[in-house]
Amino acid sequence: MSQLPDPESADYADALVTAEAQFLEGPFKGEKTKLYVFAMKNRKMNPKLLTVKEGQTVRVRLNPWAAARDANSLGSIMRLDEVEDLLLPEHWAVL
């Protein structure tokens, strides 16, 4: 997962982080994806995100990134993207 911003010193009030994830069940079992998740809104950290540790299994609701980005005006929000695989499918995730 990308490094989380400091809400008090960041130059932006809203931010998304990325994480590389792997599907553990369903039709895409075993495949990897890039997840976009709200890190902070209005300088308030996402409390659910603060509890997630690397390697932890987490259940999320997914939507294709392009559809969520366009429907929710997410394209203009700061994205902290440290996922190196540029070819991964992208999803919007809600914890």
DAFEN-V697862 format. One record per residue. RES is the residue in three letters. PSI is psi in whole degrees, -180 to 180 (NA if undefined). NEAR is the number of other ideal C-beta (glycine too) atoms within 12 Angstrom. Layout:
res=RES psi=PSI near=NEAR
res=RES psi=PSI near=NEAR
This chain:
res=MET psi=146 near=29
res=SER psi=155 near=25
res=GLN psi=137 near=15
res=LEU psi=141 near=25
res=PRO psi=161 near=28
res=ASP psi=114 near=15
res=PRO psi=-30 near=21
res=GLU psi=-30 near=12
res=SER psi=-8 near=10
res=ALA psi=150 near=21
res=ASP psi=6 near=13
res=TYR psi=152 near=21
res=ALA psi=-25 near=20
res=ASP psi=144 near=26
res=ALA psi=147 near=33
res=LEU psi=146 near=38
res=VAL psi=160 near=32
res=THR psi=155 near=33
res=ALA psi=144 near=37
res=GLU psi=132 near=29
res=ALA psi=163 near=33
res=GLN psi=135 near=21
res=PHE psi=131 near=23
res=LEU psi=-12 near=16
res=GLU psi=172 near=11
res=GLY psi=-172 near=12
res=PRO psi=-18 near=7
res=PHE psi=18 near=16
res=LYS psi=129 near=11
res=GLY psi=-17 near=12
res=GLU psi=152 near=19
res=LYS psi=156 near=21
res=THR psi=162 near=30
res=LYS psi=128 near=32
res=LEU psi=138 near=38
res=TYR psi=131 near=42
res=VAL psi=142 near=42
res=PHE psi=126 near=34
res=ALA psi=-44 near=39
res=MET psi=150 near=29
res=LYS psi=132 near=22
res=ASN psi=42 near=15
res=ARG psi=19 near=18
res=LYS psi=124 near=18
res=MET psi=148 near=25
res=ASN psi=108 near=26
res=PRO psi=-32 near=15
res=LYS psi=-36 near=19
res=LEU psi=-32 near=32
res=LEU psi=-20 near=18
res=THR psi=-9 near=12
res=VAL psi=131 near=26
res=LYS psi=152 near=11
res=GLU psi=134 near=12
res=GLY psi=-8 near=11
res=GLN psi=144 near=16
res=THR psi=126 near=13
res=VAL psi=135 near=24
res=ARG psi=128 near=16
res=VAL psi=159 near=24
res=ARG psi=131 near=14
res=LEU psi=146 near=25
res=ASN psi=150 near=23
res=PRO psi=136 near=18
res=TRP psi=-46 near=27
res=ALA psi=-43 near=16
res=ALA psi=-44 near=16
res=ALA psi=-41 near=25
res=ARG psi=-48 near=20
res=ASP psi=-41 near=14
res=ALA psi=-29 near=13
res=ASN psi=13 near=20
res=SER psi=44 near=10
res=LEU psi=-13 near=26
res=GLY psi=-26 near=17
res=SER psi=-2 near=14
res=ILE psi=141 near=27
res=MET psi=127 near=23
res=ARG psi=121 near=28
res=LEU psi=97 near=27
res=ASP psi=109 near=26
res=GLU psi=11 near=17
res=VAL psi=124 near=26
res=GLU psi=-27 near=12
res=ASP psi=103 near=18
res=LEU psi=-11 near=12
res=LEU psi=-1 near=12
res=LEU psi=143 near=23
res=PRO psi=148 near=24
res=GLU psi=138 near=31
res=HIS psi=149 near=30
res=TRP psi=128 near=32
res=ALA psi=137 near=34
res=VAL psi=122 near=21
res=LEU psi=NA near=25
